[in-house]
Amino acid sequence: MKQNYKLIIAYDGTRYYGWERQPGTEMTIQGKLEQVLGRMAGHPVELTGAGRTDAGVHAKGMVANVRLALEAGMEEKEIRSYMNRYLPEDICVREVKKASDRFHSRYNALGKTYCYTCYAGELKPVFNRKYVYVLEEAPDVEKMRQAAKYLTGTHDYKSFCHNPKMKKSTVRSVDRIEIARKGDYLNFTYHGTGFLQYMVRILTGTLLETGWGKRTPESMAELLEAKNRVLAGFTAPAQGLCLVEVDYD
């Protein structure tokens, strides 16, 4: 009988074509994990993630679940150790726990926290360059915070969705957008029940344009009402985005 396991995974997404396995390439996070899990279990496995991070996006706390038929007595720590021994150095399984048979990493998720990091210093961020968006000009943080207030809440975020052919609802609830400057770094923290394709990156690009004076904070209300992606800001580069945590009961 197969046991359901919950995994918490961290990864550097720089080299990968995103989370979701894809035909014709082995360079996906899901693909690498399933390869190692299948070798350990001795049977094909299907790993379900809490979401699908895009190419180049990182994670500190992606959650997934998988059903495995393992040798009797194999403990969670042994599963974690085996996986970390054979996974690439840029993927780490932080935690493995037995879960109820009904646990589903995506359907049971109540919320997600993302952080987008920008660098606005004078010198090159040599050691963090893979994980930040380097800005040529420092934005006005207060204006961005004012704009973020309009973007917080339950709205139709169609203007901030990359997929123009999206047939499902584009209504989402974002209860927190925090913008903090720490030295030369700007951190945009987003928490919500779920996010559309590229949504966090488009929100970040739009807020940055507000901070640079290309938009007004008040224009955010018009953007939401327009439901038109063309009118929103640019899509901030992938390397600055990280999935921090997924919420469950």
C-alpha positions as CSV (number, residue, x, y, z in Angstrom):
1,M,0.0,0.0,0.0
2,K,1.3,3.4,-0.9
3,Q,1.9,6.1,1.8
4,N,1.3,9.7,1.0
5,Y,4.2,12.0,1.9
6,K,4.4,15.8,2.2
7,L,7.7,17.4,1.0
8,I,9.0,20.9,1.5
9,I,11.5,21.8,-1.2
10,A,13.9,24.6,-1.8
11,Y,15.6,25.3,-5.2
12,D,17.5,27.7,-7.2
13,G,15.5,28.0,-10.4
14,T,18.3,29.6,-12.5
15,R,19.1,26.5,-14.6
16,Y,15.5,25.2,-15.0
17,Y,12.6,25.6,-17.3
18,G,10.3,26.0,-14.3
19,W,8.6,23.6,-11.9
20,E,6.4,21.5,-14.2
21,R,7.9,18.6,-16.1
22,Q,8.0,19.1,-19.9
23,P,8.5,16.8,-22.8
24,G,11.9,17.0,-24.4
25,T,13.9,18.3,-21.4
26,E,15.1,16.9,-18.1
27,M,15.7,20.4,-16.7
28,T,12.6,20.9,-14.6
29,I,12.3,20.8,-10.9
30,Q,9.4,18.3,-10.9
31,G,11.2,16.1,-13.4
32,K,14.4,16.0,-11.3
33,L,12.5,15.1,-8.1
34,E,10.4,12.4,-9.8
35,Q,13.5,10.9,-11.3
36,V,15.2,10.5,-7.9
37,L,11.9,9.4,-6.1
38,G,11.3,6.8,-8.8
39,R,14.7,5.3,-8.4
40,M,14.4,5.2,-4.6
41,A,10.9,3.6,-4.7
42,G,11.5,1.3,-7.6
43,H,8.3,2.4,-9.4
44,P,7.2,5.4,-11.4
45,V,5.9,8.3,-9.3
46,E,3.9,11.4,-9.8
47,L,4.8,14.4,-7.7
48,T,2.1,17.1,-7.2
49,G,3.3,20.6,-6.4
50,A,1.4,23.4,-4.6
51,G,1.9,25.5,-7.7
52,R,4.0,26.0,-10.9
53,T,6.9,28.4,-10.6
54,D,8.1,29.7,-14.0
55,A,11.5,29.3,-15.6
56,G,14.2,31.0,-13.5
57,V,12.0,31.5,-10.4
58,H,13.3,30.2,-7.1
59,A,11.7,28.7,-4.0
60,K,12.5,28.4,-0.3
61,G,9.3,26.6,0.6
62,M,7.6,24.8,-2.3
63,V,5.3,22.1,-1.0
64,A,4.6,18.8,-2.8
65,N,3.0,15.4,-2.1
66,V,3.8,12.0,-3.5
67,R,2.5,8.5,-2.9
68,L,5.3,5.9,-2.4
69,A,5.5,2.1,-1.8
70,L,8.7,1.9,0.2
71,E,10.5,-0.9,2.1
72,A,9.1,-1.4,5.5
73,G,10.9,0.7,8.1
74,M,12.2,3.4,5.9
75,E,11.9,6.6,7.9
76,E,11.2,10.2,6.7
77,K,14.7,11.3,7.4
78,E,16.1,8.4,5.3
79,I,13.9,9.5,2.4
80,R,15.1,13.1,2.8
81,S,18.8,12.0,3.0
82,Y,18.5,9.7,-0.1
83,M,16.9,12.5,-2.1
84,N,19.4,15.1,-1.1
85,R,22.3,12.7,-1.9
86,Y,21.2,12.2,-5.5
87,L,19.5,15.5,-6.3
88,P,21.5,18.3,-8.0
89,E,23.1,20.8,-5.7
90,D,20.6,23.5,-6.5
91,I,17.6,21.4,-5.3
92,C,17.1,20.5,-1.6
93,V,14.4,18.6,0.2
94,R,14.1,20.4,3.5
95,E,11.5,18.2,5.1
96,V,9.6,14.9,4.5
97,K,6.6,13.9,6.6
98,K,3.9,11.3,6.3
99,A,0.6,12.9,5.3
100,S,-3.0,11.7,5.4
101,D,-4.2,10.0,2.3
102,R,-6.5,13.0,1.5
103,F,-3.7,15.6,1.7
104,H,-3.2,17.4,-1.6
105,S,-0.5,20.0,-1.9
106,R,-2.4,22.2,-4.4
107,Y,-6.0,21.7,-3.5
108,N,-5.4,22.0,0.3
109,A,-3.3,25.1,0.0
110,L,-4.9,28.2,1.7
111,G,-2.3,30.8,0.7
112,K,1.1,31.6,-0.7
113,T,3.8,34.1,0.2
114,Y,6.2,35.3,-2.6
115,C,9.1,37.8,-2.2
116,Y,10.5,39.8,-5.1
117,T,13.9,41.3,-4.5
118,C,15.4,44.3,-6.3
119,Y,18.9,45.8,-5.9
120,A,19.2,49.6,-6.1
121,G,22.8,50.1,-5.0
122,E,25.8,51.8,-6.8
123,L,28.0,48.7,-6.9
124,K,27.4,45.3,-8.6
125,P,25.7,42.7,-6.3
126,V,28.3,40.1,-7.3
127,F,27.2,37.4,-5.0
128,N,23.4,38.0,-5.2
129,R,23.2,38.7,-8.9
130,K,21.3,35.5,-9.7
131,Y,18.6,36.4,-7.2
132,V,17.8,40.1,-7.7
133,Y,16.6,42.5,-10.3
134,V,19.3,45.2,-10.6
135,L,17.6,48.6,-11.0
136,E,19.3,51.5,-12.8
137,E,17.3,54.0,-10.8
138,A,16.0,53.8,-7.2
139,P,12.2,54.1,-7.1
140,D,10.1,56.2,-4.6
141,V,9.1,53.6,-2.0
142,E,6.3,55.7,-0.5
143,K,4.5,56.1,-3.9
144,M,4.8,52.3,-4.4
145,R,3.3,51.7,-1.0
146,Q,0.4,54.0,-1.8
147,A,-0.2,52.1,-5.1
148,A,0.0,48.8,-3.3
149,K,-3.0,49.7,-1.2
150,Y,-5.2,49.9,-4.3
151,L,-3.9,46.5,-5.5
152,T,-4.6,44.8,-2.1
153,G,-7.9,43.0,-1.6
154,T,-10.2,40.8,-3.7
155,H,-10.2,42.0,-7.3
156,D,-10.2,40.8,-10.9
157,Y,-6.5,40.8,-11.7
158,K,-6.9,40.2,-15.5
159,S,-4.7,43.2,-16.2
160,F,-1.9,41.4,-14.3
161,C,-2.3,38.0,-16.0
162,H,0.2,37.0,-18.7
163,N,-2.2,34.6,-20.4
164,P,-4.7,36.6,-22.6
165,K,-6.7,33.4,-23.3
166,M,-7.4,32.6,-19.7
167,K,-10.8,31.1,-19.5
168,K,-11.0,30.5,-15.8
169,S,-11.8,33.3,-13.3
170,T,-9.0,35.9,-12.8
171,V,-10.4,37.0,-9.5
172,R,-8.0,36.6,-6.7
173,S,-7.5,37.7,-3.1
174,V,-4.3,39.4,-2.2
175,D,-4.3,40.4,1.5
176,R,-0.8,41.8,1.8
177,I,1.7,43.7,-0.3
178,E,4.6,45.0,1.7
179,I,7.5,47.0,0.3
180,A,10.6,47.3,2.5
181,R,14.0,48.8,1.8
182,K,17.0,47.3,3.5
183,G,20.1,49.1,2.6
184,D,20.5,48.7,-1.2
185,Y,17.8,46.0,-1.4
186,L,14.1,46.4,-2.0
187,N,11.8,43.5,-1.0
188,F,8.3,43.2,-2.3
189,T,6.3,40.7,-0.2
190,Y,3.0,39.3,-1.5
191,H,0.6,37.1,0.3
192,G,-2.7,35.8,-1.2
193,T,-4.9,32.8,-1.8
194,G,-3.4,32.3,-5.2
195,F,-1.7,34.1,-8.1
196,L,-2.2,34.1,-11.9
197,Q,0.6,33.4,-14.4
198,Y,3.3,36.0,-14.0
199,M,1.0,38.0,-11.7
200,V,3.5,38.8,-9.0
201,R,6.1,39.9,-11.6
202,I,3.6,42.1,-13.4
203,L,2.5,43.7,-10.2
204,T,6.1,44.3,-9.3
205,G,6.8,45.9,-12.7
206,T,3.8,48.1,-12.4
207,L,4.7,49.2,-8.9
208,L,8.2,50.0,-10.0
209,E,6.9,52.2,-12.8
210,T,4.8,54.0,-10.2
211,G,8.0,54.5,-8.1
212,W,9.7,55.9,-11.1
213,G,6.9,58.4,-11.7
214,K,5.6,56.8,-14.9
215,R,2.3,56.1,-13.2
216,T,0.3,57.5,-10.3
217,P,-0.8,55.4,-7.3
218,E,-4.4,56.4,-8.1
219,S,-4.1,54.8,-11.6
220,M,-4.0,51.4,-10.1
221,A,-7.8,51.5,-9.6
222,E,-8.2,52.2,-13.4
223,L,-5.9,49.3,-14.2
224,L,-7.9,46.8,-12.2
225,E,-11.1,48.1,-13.8
226,A,-9.7,47.9,-17.3
227,K,-9.0,44.2,-17.2
228,N,-6.4,44.7,-20.0
229,R,-2.9,43.3,-19.7
230,V,-1.5,45.8,-22.2
231,L,-2.2,48.7,-19.9
232,A,-0.3,47.3,-16.9
233,G,3.4,47.5,-16.3
234,F,6.3,45.4,-17.6
235,T,6.9,41.9,-16.4
236,A,9.8,42.0,-13.9
237,P,12.6,39.4,-14.6
238,A,12.2,35.9,-13.2
239,Q,15.4,35.8,-11.1
240,G,14.1,38.3,-8.5
241,L,11.1,36.1,-7.6
242,C,11.0,33.5,-4.8
243,L,8.2,31.4,-3.4
244,V,8.7,31.7,0.3
245,E,5.9,29.7,1.9
246,V,2.7,27.8,1.3
247,D,-0.1,27.9,4.0
248,Y,-2.2,24.9,5.2
249,D,-4.4,24.3,8.1
